[in-house]
């Protein structure tokens, strides 16, 4: 019996440089769209920074990348800012490195 739905062929490196750049551009757009949807639906402040193979940085932020990276307590509140983590990798993110 055949499995229903799509099956994955796995992920592998794209050797052709032009195809790799096209794939990067399309997937970057999809990633930014998903980040936008997450911010809209969950009311989250979000920043995504992606570096291309040519060391160009592409960023998306809601409300803005700078606003998210300079996140701090709201004036008048005594609460400390929430810790920033690197997406479950167990390491804290160096915010100065991202600037």
Phi, psi and omega in degrees: 000133181281143178290146178277150177083190182277148174246148182273139175265001181088170180250138176212157182296139177267118184284323181289120186297320180293316178296322179297319179293319178297316179297317178301313182298314180294315182289328176297316178300319178294321179296316179294325178295316178296321178296320178297317179296319178298316180297319181290311185286323185258354181068028183271148168271131188218144174224133177233126177239126181235133178253130180281174178298334180266016178064028171270139181260134176239133185226147173226138177213146175226111014283328171200161180297315181298319180297322181286318182290332179263026182304134178207181180294150177290134180307135180095349178258148180265357184290146175279152179294151179292146177293150181253128180239161184267053174068039175086009180275355177084005180242143175285149180271134175276104185296327180293329180294328182283343181284000000 
